[in-house]
Amino acid sequence: MDRTDLGIFSRLVTDALSSDEAIGREVGLTGKAVRTRRKRMEAAGVLTEYGIHPAAEILGRHAVTWRFAGTVGPELPLSRLVEVEDLAYVMRFRPNLHVAVRFTKSSDPTEDPRLSVILGPPLDGLPEERRPASSVHADDLSRVDWKVLEAVVRAPRAPYSVKAKLADVSPRTFRMHQAKLEATRALECVMILNLEREAGLATYGIWLKVDDSFDEKIIESLRLWDRPHWTGNPRGVYLLGSAENYFEARELELRLRSLPGVVGADPLIPAGGFFARERFLQWIRTERERRFPSRSRTSKDPATVSAALS
């Protein structure tokens, strides 16, 4: 991974729906050159999953996060994870952390014991990431909005022409409705990454546990790929960034440990995960059919869609 790859990577982490052409304008490449580099990182397993999904409240659910202290093995047992009916996604971090997000019908759900068997002992506290709430309610979405939402979840990096066919609308109409969904934060994204899969510039993930005296402005000076991810109980923040080499990354970790208000700093490297795409699609179809029973149709799903993904 070179500096140009890093520029592409960081923009995808920040905005997974950004086009190759738009990224190319920022990093000084053509859209075709960006696509070539992106495909290489996908094939290498660095960019494992573009997990575009609706905000939980759009589906009449609550996004609830649990963390588990199990050692990260070579693979997740997917057949066992899908048995947890409301599991949305799991992110793995080496050396010993799993983050699981469930989309629950209750705002105060009980722990599902199946997850601790699969992922390891749960950590104390129920962290709640600071997520900006969507400004649109499910009742505000039209039949076309629901079809566009399904198409984006199904094929997030496909060209507009392909996603428009999936939604059975024109590309222009698709762009308008996707822009609306993005602007109202009806769409969210979890990038499933595996930063161990490619050599080059040093990448790092650091989990900072902090108390109330910590100055959050310090984070603004760091070179990060994504917005800081905060949790409430225990209070902390996950930082994902890069350095010129691993010595520099280690120096940053030590510097962060010494800051006022920092209780602990643990290195955590993204190492893959699981995203329940088919489950999200089923939830979307169920909601759409419930709201528009007389006109609802299953979105097109051409057999050639996988070949057209970009």
Backbone bond lengths (Angstrom), bond angles and torsions (degrees), N, CA, C in turn:
res aa  C-N    CA-C-N  psi(-1)  N-CA   C-N-CA  omega(-1)  CA-C   N-CA-C  phi
1 M - - - 1.464 - - 1.530 108.96 -
2 D 1.342 116.49 120.40 1.458 119.56 178.85 1.529 109.20 -103.02
3 R 1.324 115.74 -175.00 1.461 119.93 -175.82 1.534 111.66 -63.22
4 T 1.327 117.93 -35.70 1.457 120.41 178.63 1.528 110.74 -67.76
5 D 1.338 116.32 -43.20 1.467 119.69 174.94 1.526 110.34 -56.52
6 L 1.313 115.23 -42.72 1.460 120.17 -178.80 1.521 110.89 -62.13
7 G 1.344 116.66 -40.09 1.452 119.54 177.72 1.517 111.96 -62.85
8 I 1.328 116.81 -41.44 1.463 120.98 177.56 1.525 110.34 -65.74
9 F 1.330 115.22 -46.80 1.459 122.04 -178.00 1.528 110.81 -58.40
10 S 1.331 116.12 -47.72 1.459 119.84 -175.86 1.514 111.35 -64.51
11 R 1.323 117.40 -35.67 1.469 119.92 179.19 1.525 111.64 -71.80
12 L 1.321 117.01 -34.25 1.455 119.90 176.26 1.522 111.70 -68.22
13 V 1.322 116.90 -38.19 1.465 120.32 177.69 1.523 110.06 -64.31
14 T 1.337 116.05 -38.26 1.458 120.40 -179.59 1.524 111.57 -74.56
15 D 1.332 117.21 -39.57 1.463 121.53 -177.83 1.525 108.64 -144.53
16 A 1.320 116.55 92.78 1.462 121.21 -175.11 1.518 112.52 -67.80
17 L 1.334 118.75 -16.61 1.454 121.73 -179.75 1.520 112.76 -94.14
18 S 1.325 117.41 -0.86 1.458 120.46 179.33 1.529 109.83 -63.02
19 S 1.340 117.25 135.61 1.457 120.83 -177.38 1.522 110.95 -73.19
20 D 1.331 115.81 157.47 1.462 120.90 176.95 1.528 110.50 -60.66
21 E 1.325 117.08 -36.11 1.459 120.93 179.59 1.529 110.86 -65.75
22 A 1.346 117.04 -43.57 1.461 120.44 179.63 1.526 110.82 -64.56
23 I 1.331 116.94 -41.75 1.467 120.40 177.45 1.521 109.88 -64.24
24 G 1.339 116.52 -41.28 1.457 120.60 -180.00 1.515 112.65 -58.70
25 R 1.332 117.32 -38.78 1.467 120.24 178.81 1.517 111.37 -63.48
26 E 1.330 116.46 -29.30 1.470 119.81 -178.60 1.518 112.49 -83.34
27 V 1.325 117.28 -29.70 1.477 119.47 -176.60 1.524 112.89 -107.06
28 G 1.338 117.07 2.59 1.458 119.90 175.59 1.510 114.82 79.89
29 L 1.335 117.48 32.53 1.460 122.19 177.93 1.518 109.95 -128.69
30 T 1.325 116.42 165.10 1.450 120.30 170.63 1.526 109.32 -76.19
31 G 1.327 115.59 161.09 1.457 119.15 176.18 1.518 112.22 -59.73
32 K 1.327 116.69 -37.23 1.469 120.85 179.01 1.523 111.18 -63.73
33 A 1.352 116.76 -41.20 1.464 120.10 179.38 1.529 110.98 -66.22
34 V 1.330 116.36 -38.39 1.470 119.94 177.03 1.524 109.61 -63.58
35 R 1.341 116.55 -44.03 1.458 120.15 -179.44 1.530 110.92 -60.00
36 T 1.329 117.33 -40.81 1.466 121.43 179.44 1.522 110.69 -61.80
37 R 1.328 117.02 -46.65 1.465 120.56 179.92 1.534 110.64 -66.77
38 R 1.330 116.54 -40.59 1.464 119.61 -179.98 1.524 110.69 -63.56
39 K 1.321 116.87 -44.64 1.458 120.35 179.34 1.525 111.48 -61.33
40 R 1.335 116.28 -36.34 1.465 119.05 178.22 1.526 110.41 -64.63
41 M 1.340 117.72 -42.47 1.464 120.53 179.10 1.520 110.94 -67.65
42 E 1.328 117.52 -33.86 1.463 119.97 175.78 1.528 110.42 -66.85
43 A 1.343 116.64 -44.66 1.470 120.73 -179.68 1.522 111.29 -64.09
44 A 1.334 116.47 -33.70 1.465 120.49 179.15 1.524 112.34 -74.92
45 G 1.342 117.33 -12.33 1.455 120.65 179.73 1.504 114.02 88.17
46 V 1.340 117.95 8.27 1.464 120.25 177.27 1.523 109.69 -72.23
47 L 1.333 116.60 -50.45 1.460 122.59 173.71 1.523 107.07 -92.67
48 T 1.324 116.39 92.71 1.462 120.57 -171.65 1.517 112.60 -81.60
49 E 1.336 117.42 -39.39 1.461 120.28 -173.20 1.522 110.24 -156.69
50 Y 1.337 115.88 131.15 1.462 121.55 169.49 1.528 106.35 -95.40
51 G 1.310 116.19 94.21 1.462 120.83 -172.70 1.514 112.58 -89.27
52 I 1.346 117.13 71.65 1.460 120.44 175.36 1.520 108.59 -75.68
53 H 1.325 116.45 134.02 1.461 119.69 -179.13 1.523 110.00 -151.70
54 P 1.320 117.88 159.57 1.464 120.37 176.94 1.522 110.36 -72.92
55 A 1.314 116.17 151.57 1.462 119.96 171.65 1.525 108.73 -58.98
56 A 1.318 116.22 145.06 1.471 120.39 -173.65 1.518 112.10 -57.44
57 E 1.343 117.02 -39.29 1.465 119.35 -176.13 1.527 111.69 -66.32
58 I 1.335 117.43 -25.57 1.460 120.30 176.33 1.522 110.57 -62.89
59 L 1.325 115.92 -32.71 1.465 121.66 -179.46 1.521 112.20 -93.23
60 G 1.333 117.49 7.43 1.454 121.13 -178.41 1.513 113.04 70.22
61 R 1.344 115.71 30.19 1.459 120.91 -177.11 1.524 111.49 -128.43
62 H 1.330 115.37 178.30 1.459 122.91 179.40 1.523 109.25 -125.12
63 A 1.329 116.81 128.61 1.465 121.03 177.39 1.523 108.71 -82.96
64 V 1.324 116.38 116.01 1.464 121.94 -177.43 1.529 108.51 -123.84
65 T 1.327 115.78 134.25 1.464 121.83 -173.14 1.526 111.41 -110.64
66 W 1.329 115.33 136.37 1.460 121.84 170.31 1.531 109.15 -124.96
67 R 1.324 115.52 149.55 1.462 120.72 175.61 1.524 108.99 -119.68
68 F 1.329 115.09 143.62 1.462 121.43 -176.77 1.524 109.29 -130.71
69 A 1.332 115.87 142.12 1.459 121.25 -172.87 1.516 112.80 -97.45
70 G 1.309 117.30 29.53 1.456 119.71 -179.22 1.517 112.01 -79.37
71 T 1.331 116.33 149.35 1.460 121.52 176.29 1.520 109.80 -67.62
72 V 1.322 116.52 136.32 1.456 121.37 -178.42 1.525 109.64 -75.73
73 G 1.311 116.32 117.10 1.454 121.09 177.97 1.513 111.32 -88.69
74 P 1.335 116.95 -176.02 1.465 120.02 -177.58 1.526 113.51 -66.52
75 E 1.330 118.06 -35.12 1.456 121.44 -177.89 1.521 109.87 -144.12
76 L 1.340 115.94 151.72 1.455 120.70 173.12 1.524 109.22 -86.88
77 P 1.330 118.13 141.50 1.469 120.71 177.76 1.523 110.50 -77.87
78 L 1.322 116.96 86.63 1.462 121.85 -171.93 1.520 112.07 -61.52
79 S 1.313 117.37 -37.57 1.461 120.05 -178.14 1.521 111.55 -62.65
80 R 1.323 117.00 -28.88 1.464 120.37 178.20 1.527 111.16 -84.87
81 L 1.322 117.32 -34.03 1.456 119.78 179.58 1.527 111.82 -65.60
82 V 1.324 117.46 -38.51 1.470 119.20 -177.73 1.525 112.11 -68.29
83 E 1.335 117.61 -13.39 1.459 120.15 175.96 1.522 111.94 -71.68
84 V 1.341 117.53 -19.28 1.474 121.21 175.95 1.523 106.31 -81.71
85 E 1.317 117.36 102.93 1.449 123.57 -163.45 1.524 114.33 -61.86
86 D 1.328 118.67 -27.69 1.464 119.96 -176.76 1.529 112.60 -109.82
87 L 1.343 117.66 13.16 1.454 120.79 179.37 1.527 109.86 -71.68
88 A 1.340 116.51 125.46 1.468 121.76 -178.42 1.522 111.52 -94.48
89 Y 1.329 116.77 -47.85 1.464 119.26 177.61 1.518 110.18 -164.20
90 V 1.332 114.22 162.34 1.466 123.03 176.66 1.522 107.39 -131.96
91 M 1.334 117.09 134.61 1.458 121.97 172.52 1.520 108.93 -115.65
92 R 1.343 115.81 134.55 1.461 121.28 -179.85 1.527 109.58 -104.95
93 F 1.322 115.26 141.30 1.462 121.57 177.11 1.519 107.98 -134.68
94 R 1.319 115.58 130.19 1.455 118.44 173.09 1.523 108.94 -83.39
95 P 1.357 117.11 144.48 1.476 125.57 12.38 1.523 115.63 -92.36
96 N 1.350 119.58 -21.16 1.466 116.08 -168.84 1.521 113.57 -155.37
97 L 1.337 117.52 50.44 1.465 119.02 -179.79 1.525 110.50 -140.44
98 H 1.319 114.91 135.16 1.459 122.52 168.64 1.530 107.32 -122.07
99 V 1.315 116.28 137.17 1.460 121.99 174.67 1.520 107.23 -116.34
100 A 1.327 116.95 119.33 1.462 122.25 -178.53 1.517 109.32 -115.47
101 V 1.330 116.77 133.22 1.458 122.39 178.00 1.522 108.48 -117.74
102 R 1.322 114.68 123.78 1.455 121.35 175.91 1.526 109.58 -107.73
103 F 1.323 117.10 143.60 1.459 122.85 173.08 1.523 106.58 -101.59
104 T 1.331 115.43 93.19 1.457 121.44 -171.19 1.531 111.33 -96.76
105 K 1.307 115.55 153.71 1.464 120.54 176.35 1.521 111.37 -78.69
106 S 1.323 117.23 -23.44 1.461 122.29 177.53 1.524 109.77 -98.59
107 S 1.329 116.09 142.86 1.464 119.89 177.05 1.516 112.18 -77.11
108 D 1.322 117.26 -12.83 1.466 121.70 179.79 1.528 108.86 -133.85
109 P 1.326 116.99 69.11 1.468 120.00 -174.12 1.521 112.04 -77.36
110 T 1.302 115.57 158.41 1.458 120.64 173.13 1.522 108.92 -84.58
111 E 1.319 115.45 160.37 1.458 120.34 178.46 1.516 110.00 -67.90
112 D 1.326 116.28 141.22 1.460 120.86 175.17 1.523 108.07 -92.42
113 P 1.333 118.25 113.45 1.472 120.70 -174.76 1.526 113.32 -63.68
114 R 1.324 117.21 -20.60 1.461 118.87 179.79 1.526 111.62 -64.86
115 L 1.327 117.21 -31.39 1.456 119.97 -178.83 1.525 111.67 -69.82
116 S 1.331 117.04 -38.92 1.462 119.04 179.71 1.527 110.84 -68.35
117 V 1.332 117.72 -30.34 1.458 120.41 176.02 1.518 110.30 -67.02
118 I 1.339 116.45 -39.31 1.464 120.83 -176.37 1.526 111.82 -81.63
119 L 1.355 117.01 -42.11 1.463 121.27 -168.12 1.524 114.47 -104.17
120 G 1.318 118.61 -13.33 1.454 120.49 179.89 1.514 112.08 113.64
121 P 1.329 117.57 176.87 1.463 121.41 -177.07 1.527 111.39 -61.81
122 P 1.341 117.78 134.86 1.467 119.77 177.52 1.521 110.59 -69.28
123 L 1.326 115.93 142.91 1.456 121.13 175.74 1.519 109.52 -80.05
124 D 1.320 115.84 154.83 1.460 120.40 -179.10 1.514 110.24 -64.53
125 G 1.309 115.41 146.55 1.459 120.07 176.39 1.513 111.74 87.85
126 L 1.292 116.10 155.95 1.455 122.48 178.23 1.517 108.41 -117.41
127 P 1.344 117.45 91.47 1.447 119.10 -175.66 1.525 112.75 -66.57
128 E 1.312 115.88 142.34 1.454 121.07 177.17 1.514 108.14 -125.09
129 E 1.338 115.70 110.23 1.452 119.19 -179.27 1.522 110.16 -67.27
130 R 1.329 116.45 143.48 1.455 121.16 177.68 1.527 109.30 -75.30
131 R 1.294 116.98 99.47 1.451 121.32 -178.98 1.515 108.99 -111.99
132 P 1.334 118.10 129.03 1.455 119.18 174.78 1.519 110.24 -65.60
133 A 1.325 116.26 131.15 1.461 119.48 -177.39 1.518 110.32 -71.87
134 S 1.335 115.01 147.91 1.452 119.42 175.84 1.518 109.39 -66.77
135 S 1.326 116.43 142.61 1.460 121.01 179.77 1.519 111.82 -93.83
136 V 1.335 116.98 7.69 1.455 120.58 177.75 1.518 109.26 -121.57
137 H 1.324 117.15 141.41 1.456 122.55 178.03 1.524 108.39 -97.08
138 A 1.316 115.89 155.54 1.470 119.71 -179.61 1.521 111.34 -56.00
139 D 1.325 117.06 -34.40 1.464 120.52 179.92 1.520 112.30 -67.33
140 D 1.340 117.10 -18.38 1.462 120.58 179.34 1.525 112.73 -81.79
141 L 1.329 117.39 -12.16 1.454 120.96 -176.47 1.530 110.75 -83.51
142 S 1.309 115.47 133.91 1.458 121.33 176.85 1.525 110.35 -82.86
143 R 1.323 115.14 172.45 1.453 119.59 176.39 1.528 110.88 -58.89
144 V 1.336 117.25 -39.76 1.462 121.11 178.45 1.524 110.53 -66.91
145 D 1.349 117.70 -38.83 1.472 120.42 177.14 1.524 110.88 -56.25
146 W 1.332 116.83 -43.93 1.456 120.41 -178.45 1.528 110.94 -66.04
147 K 1.336 116.86 -38.33 1.460 120.01 179.00 1.527 111.42 -68.30
148 V 1.333 115.86 -38.83 1.467 119.99 177.16 1.524 109.66 -66.63
149 L 1.318 116.94 -42.05 1.460 121.40 178.48 1.521 110.52 -58.12
150 E 1.321 116.97 -44.08 1.469 120.59 179.23 1.523 111.30 -63.73
151 A 1.339 117.16 -41.72 1.463 120.57 -178.14 1.528 111.47 -65.75
152 V 1.333 117.30 -38.70 1.466 120.49 179.25 1.519 110.77 -66.34
153 V 1.319 116.88 -41.62 1.462 120.09 178.64 1.529 110.35 -65.77
154 R 1.328 117.07 -39.40 1.458 121.13 -177.28 1.526 111.85 -67.55
155 A 1.338 117.29 -43.48 1.467 120.80 -173.56 1.523 109.73 -140.74
156 P 1.340 118.00 71.86 1.475 121.00 -171.19 1.518 114.77 -60.60
157 R 1.326 119.12 -34.64 1.459 121.09 -176.32 1.524 113.17 -101.12
158 A 1.322 117.45 9.66 1.460 120.02 178.03 1.523 109.89 -71.47
159 P 1.341 118.36 154.01 1.467 120.95 174.19 1.528 110.52 -59.73
160 Y 1.332 115.67 156.29 1.461 119.99 179.05 1.524 110.91 -56.48
161 S 1.331 117.15 -37.09 1.462 119.86 -178.05 1.528 111.28 -60.92
162 V 1.329 116.81 -38.98 1.469 121.05 179.82 1.522 110.61 -71.21
163 K 1.332 116.71 -46.06 1.468 119.38 -179.74 1.524 111.49 -65.95
164 A 1.339 117.21 -33.83 1.461 120.55 177.55 1.520 110.70 -63.70
165 K 1.350 117.17 -39.39 1.466 120.48 176.68 1.522 111.01 -64.51
166 L 1.324 116.51 -39.76 1.464 119.43 177.39 1.527 111.55 -60.36
167 A 1.339 116.02 -37.92 1.466 120.85 -178.45 1.527 112.35 -88.48
168 D 1.325 117.05 -6.32 1.463 122.13 179.66 1.530 111.80 61.67
169 V 1.352 115.44 43.66 1.463 121.79 176.31 1.524 107.88 -136.41
170 S 1.314 116.93 172.15 1.460 120.59 176.99 1.524 109.79 -75.79
171 P 1.349 117.60 154.82 1.476 119.41 176.79 1.521 112.66 -55.93
172 R 1.336 117.72 -38.85 1.465 120.49 179.80 1.530 110.78 -63.00
173 T 1.338 116.04 -45.07 1.470 119.58 177.99 1.514 110.82 -63.30
174 F 1.329 115.96 -40.49 1.464 119.41 179.80 1.527 110.40 -60.73
175 R 1.325 117.92 -46.73 1.467 121.71 -179.94 1.520 110.79 -57.21
176 M 1.322 116.17 -44.28 1.469 120.23 -177.98 1.523 110.95 -62.25
177 H 1.315 116.65 -45.10 1.465 119.25 -177.08 1.528 111.42 -73.49
178 Q 1.326 118.47 -36.86 1.464 119.12 176.21 1.515 110.42 -64.12
179 A 1.337 117.54 -41.09 1.465 120.72 178.00 1.528 110.55 -60.51
180 K 1.319 116.99 -38.81 1.467 120.57 177.78 1.525 110.60 -63.57
181 L 1.334 116.38 -45.28 1.460 120.32 -178.81 1.528 111.32 -63.99
182 E 1.333 116.70 -38.91 1.460 120.29 177.72 1.520 111.06 -67.11
183 A 1.339 116.74 -44.62 1.462 121.02 -176.15 1.525 112.00 -64.11
184 T 1.316 116.75 -33.24 1.462 120.44 -178.76 1.524 112.55 -91.97
185 R 1.328 116.64 4.92 1.466 123.21 179.53 1.527 112.23 60.77
186 A 1.341 115.31 30.58 1.461 119.11 172.97 1.514 110.53 -74.29
187 L 1.343 116.98 -20.94 1.456 122.71 177.78 1.518 110.43 -105.67
188 E 1.319 116.60 136.54 1.452 122.30 174.77 1.525 108.09 -128.42
189 C 1.323 116.21 169.46 1.461 119.92 -178.10 1.517 110.26 -143.39
190 V 1.319 115.21 137.09 1.458 121.69 167.43 1.517 106.94 -120.62
191 M 1.334 116.53 117.72 1.460 120.58 178.18 1.519 108.58 -87.25
192 I 1.317 116.79 121.79 1.450 121.35 174.74 1.524 106.81 -90.79
193 L 1.338 116.43 115.05 1.460 122.64 -173.20 1.524 110.55 -118.66
194 N 1.322 114.93 155.10 1.462 120.51 170.25 1.520 107.26 -136.79
195 L 1.323 115.51 93.65 1.462 120.30 -174.03 1.518 113.10 -79.50
196 E 1.333 117.13 -0.09 1.463 120.38 176.75 1.529 112.17 -85.83
197 R 1.322 117.42 -7.62 1.453 121.25 -169.58 1.528 114.21 -85.46
198 E 1.336 118.32 -8.80 1.452 118.08 -176.67 1.522 110.63 -145.70
199 A 1.331 115.42 135.53 1.461 120.80 179.34 1.528 109.89 -83.28
200 G 1.326 115.71 170.27 1.463 120.53 178.46 1.506 110.04 131.76
201 L 1.316 116.10 -138.58 1.450 120.14 -179.82 1.527 110.43 -58.80
202 A 1.293 115.88 141.52 1.460 120.19 -177.67 1.520 110.48 -69.04
203 T 1.297 116.23 133.74 1.452 122.14 175.06 1.527 108.09 -114.65
204 Y 1.295 115.40 150.85 1.459 117.29 -179.41 1.521 110.72 -146.42
205 G 1.307 114.41 152.66 1.449 122.73 168.04 1.517 106.51 -128.97
206 I 1.315 116.89 132.70 1.468 121.57 -178.89 1.524 108.46 -131.62
207 W 1.317 114.92 128.38 1.464 121.55 175.64 1.527 108.13 -100.34
208 L 1.347 116.74 113.16 1.457 121.86 178.93 1.517 109.57 -99.01
209 K 1.309 116.52 122.99 1.468 120.55 169.14 1.522 106.59 -94.86
210 V 1.320 117.26 127.85 1.465 121.14 -173.06 1.524 110.27 -132.89
211 D 1.341 114.49 161.84 1.460 119.30 173.38 1.528 109.03 -110.13
212 D 1.317 116.69 -172.78 1.465 120.83 -173.45 1.522 113.67 -68.45
213 S 1.327 118.51 -14.87 1.464 120.59 -179.34 1.529 112.72 -84.90
214 F 1.331 117.35 -4.77 1.468 120.43 -177.78 1.523 110.76 -69.58
215 D 1.342 116.53 133.91 1.457 122.64 179.67 1.537 108.82 -91.01
216 E 1.323 116.86 108.24 1.458 121.13 -175.95 1.532 112.74 -65.75
217 K 1.330 118.29 -19.86 1.460 120.93 -179.17 1.533 112.25 -64.75
218 I 1.334 116.34 -21.97 1.466 120.17 179.53 1.525 110.69 -59.51
219 I 1.309 116.22 -34.89 1.463 120.92 -176.72 1.521 111.25 -64.40
220 E 1.338 117.40 -28.97 1.463 121.02 -176.86 1.521 112.14 -63.04
221 S 1.334 118.14 -21.87 1.462 120.92 -177.94 1.520 113.19 -87.12
222 L 1.344 117.66 -5.44 1.456 121.10 -177.09 1.528 110.75 -86.67
223 R 1.331 116.04 151.48 1.462 122.08 177.70 1.524 107.93 -88.45
224 L 1.332 115.15 98.53 1.455 121.02 -174.63 1.523 110.54 -113.52
225 W 1.330 116.03 153.86 1.461 121.65 175.51 1.516 111.52 -86.87
226 D 1.285 116.87 -29.58 1.457 121.66 -172.11 1.523 108.19 -137.19
227 R 1.324 115.83 165.45 1.455 119.48 176.24 1.532 109.39 -62.77
228 P 1.312 118.42 149.08 1.472 120.28 175.55 1.529 110.52 -60.98
229 H 1.313 116.85 138.89 1.459 121.80 -179.78 1.526 108.71 -105.84
230 W 1.326 115.49 110.61 1.466 121.71 -175.32 1.522 111.34 -95.41
231 T 1.318 115.53 149.92 1.449 121.95 169.92 1.525 107.84 -127.79
232 G 1.349 114.37 160.39 1.453 118.19 -173.61 1.510 115.82 -102.47
233 N 1.324 118.51 -29.88 1.459 120.08 -173.95 1.529 109.79 -145.91
234 P 1.341 117.87 96.34 1.460 127.83 3.06 1.529 111.45 -75.90
235 R 1.335 116.24 156.49 1.449 119.67 -179.58 1.527 108.81 -69.98
236 G 1.309 115.71 130.45 1.450 119.53 -179.33 1.509 110.62 -171.77
237 V 1.339 115.22 176.31 1.457 120.73 -178.52 1.521 109.30 -147.98
238 Y 1.340 115.31 137.30 1.464 121.07 176.37 1.517 108.50 -100.69
239 L 1.349 116.40 128.38 1.459 122.92 -177.48 1.517 109.22 -116.30
240 L 1.331 116.32 131.15 1.458 122.27 178.97 1.524 108.12 -121.22
241 G 1.337 116.81 119.77 1.458 119.91 -176.26 1.508 112.73 -154.41
242 S 1.345 115.07 -163.16 1.467 119.91 -177.04 1.517 110.03 -141.80
243 A 1.308 114.36 161.24 1.462 122.12 176.55 1.524 107.92 -143.82
244 E 1.331 117.21 166.02 1.459 120.06 -178.48 1.523 112.13 -68.45
245 N 1.334 116.92 -26.54 1.462 121.39 178.99 1.519 107.97 -160.33
246 Y 1.319 115.89 171.60 1.457 119.16 -176.18 1.520 112.49 -72.49
247 F 1.330 117.88 -23.18 1.457 119.45 174.16 1.523 109.57 -64.32
248 E 1.331 116.18 -43.93 1.467 119.66 178.58 1.525 111.14 -64.35
249 A 1.335 116.80 -38.49 1.458 120.13 177.86 1.525 110.73 -63.89
250 R 1.331 116.46 -39.71 1.470 120.18 177.99 1.522 110.82 -65.88
251 E 1.329 117.09 -39.45 1.458 120.82 177.42 1.523 110.96 -61.16
252 L 1.325 116.71 -39.73 1.457 120.40 178.40 1.521 110.85 -64.45
253 E 1.328 116.05 -42.55 1.459 119.89 178.08 1.526 110.91 -58.30
254 L 1.340 116.85 -45.55 1.468 120.43 -179.66 1.532 111.07 -65.40
255 R 1.340 116.24 -37.54 1.469 118.99 179.32 1.519 111.00 -65.90
256 L 1.329 116.44 -40.93 1.457 119.93 179.17 1.524 111.11 -65.23
257 R 1.338 116.45 -37.12 1.460 119.66 178.81 1.525 112.19 -60.21
258 S 1.351 116.24 -30.52 1.460 120.26 -174.56 1.529 113.84 -87.26
259 L 1.326 117.91 -3.57 1.458 120.47 -176.19 1.531 110.98 -72.44
260 P 1.333 117.05 146.22 1.473 119.89 175.60 1.525 110.96 -59.54
261 G 1.303 115.16 136.08 1.452 120.65 177.76 1.517 114.73 89.63
262 V 1.343 117.86 -6.44 1.466 120.63 179.34 1.529 109.01 -88.95
263 V 1.308 115.78 121.53 1.459 121.53 -179.75 1.529 110.57 -87.19
264 G 1.318 117.06 -33.47 1.453 121.11 179.62 1.512 110.67 -166.27
265 A 1.328 116.56 154.82 1.466 122.46 177.57 1.513 108.03 -136.38
266 D 1.324 116.55 114.60 1.461 120.99 -177.42 1.521 110.11 -116.62
267 P 1.339 117.76 129.08 1.465 120.12 176.10 1.523 110.38 -72.06
268 L 1.323 116.06 130.52 1.458 122.13 179.02 1.523 108.34 -136.84
269 I 1.315 117.58 117.75 1.454 122.27 -177.00 1.532 109.18 -103.50
270 P 1.329 119.30 123.48 1.469 121.08 177.43 1.522 111.14 -55.81
271 A 1.331 115.86 132.30 1.470 120.68 -175.11 1.524 111.73 -137.70
272 G 1.332 116.98 40.81 1.451 120.44 175.14 1.512 113.11 96.40
273 G 1.330 116.15 -166.92 1.451 120.60 -178.90 1.515 112.59 162.94
274 F 1.326 115.01 -157.18 1.465 122.63 -174.20 1.513 108.53 -142.00
275 F 1.344 117.00 134.18 1.461 121.84 177.04 1.519 108.39 -127.91
276 A 1.327 117.09 125.71 1.470 122.46 -173.58 1.524 110.64 -86.20
277 R 1.334 116.87 67.42 1.459 120.81 -175.90 1.535 112.18 -60.87
278 E 1.333 117.46 -48.66 1.462 119.77 -178.18 1.527 111.67 -62.48
279 R 1.316 116.37 -32.99 1.465 119.51 177.57 1.523 110.84 -67.16
280 F 1.326 116.95 -43.00 1.463 119.99 176.95 1.524 110.70 -61.19
281 L 1.332 116.86 -42.25 1.454 119.85 179.93 1.521 111.16 -62.42
282 Q 1.323 116.63 -39.10 1.460 120.05 178.32 1.520 111.03 -66.77
283 W 1.331 117.69 -41.95 1.461 120.79 177.05 1.526 111.03 -60.20
284 I 1.335 116.75 -42.36 1.463 120.91 179.61 1.525 110.63 -64.01
285 R 1.333 116.85 -46.95 1.467 119.99 -179.45 1.521 111.04 -61.54
286 T 1.331 116.53 -39.93 1.460 120.20 179.92 1.517 111.08 -62.69
287 E 1.329 116.54 -45.47 1.460 120.26 179.01 1.527 111.49 -64.97
288 R 1.328 116.88 -42.07 1.459 119.54 -179.26 1.522 111.07 -64.67
289 E 1.321 116.12 -44.05 1.459 119.61 -178.56 1.526 111.77 -68.30
290 R 1.327 116.16 -30.52 1.467 119.14 177.62 1.524 110.95 -69.38
291 R 1.350 116.22 -35.77 1.463 120.39 -175.84 1.529 112.65 -87.74
292 F 1.332 116.67 -27.74 1.457 120.47 -177.93 1.530 109.63 -131.40
293 P 1.332 117.38 64.60 1.470 120.16 -172.74 1.518 113.89 -67.83
294 S 1.316 118.32 -30.75 1.460 119.44 -173.68 1.514 113.03 -80.38
295 R 1.348 118.05 -25.28 1.457 120.78 -174.71 1.512 113.62 -118.96
296 S 1.341 116.46 -0.98 1.459 119.63 -175.69 1.517 111.14 -66.91
297 R 1.322 116.12 135.47 1.455 122.73 174.91 1.511 108.23 -134.69
298 T 1.313 115.62 148.15 1.457 119.06 176.73 1.510 109.21 -68.34
299 S 1.343 117.71 131.85 1.454 120.85 -179.65 1.517 110.37 -62.23
300 K 1.316 114.78 149.30 1.455 119.17 177.89 1.512 110.65 -61.49
301 D 1.295 115.19 145.21 1.456 120.44 178.06 1.528 107.97 -138.49
302 P 1.349 118.01 74.15 1.458 120.86 -175.51 1.510 111.50 -58.21
303 A 1.328 115.87 145.46 1.469 119.77 178.70 1.513 111.31 -65.12
304 T 1.344 115.39 -20.59 1.466 119.16 -177.43 1.516 113.21 -90.51
305 V 1.329 118.09 4.26 1.470 118.62 -173.21 1.529 112.09 -62.46
306 S 1.340 117.76 -37.22 1.462 119.54 -177.52 1.523 111.23 -62.85
307 A 1.333 116.80 -33.37 1.470 119.63 179.63 1.506 111.73 -73.25
308 A 1.337 116.68 -21.64 1.464 119.79 -177.36 1.512 112.99 -92.74
309 L 1.344 117.95 -7.61 1.455 120.45 -178.26 1.511 110.53 -63.28
310 S 1.304 116.80 142.74 1.462 120.02 -179.78 1.490 110.32 -124.81
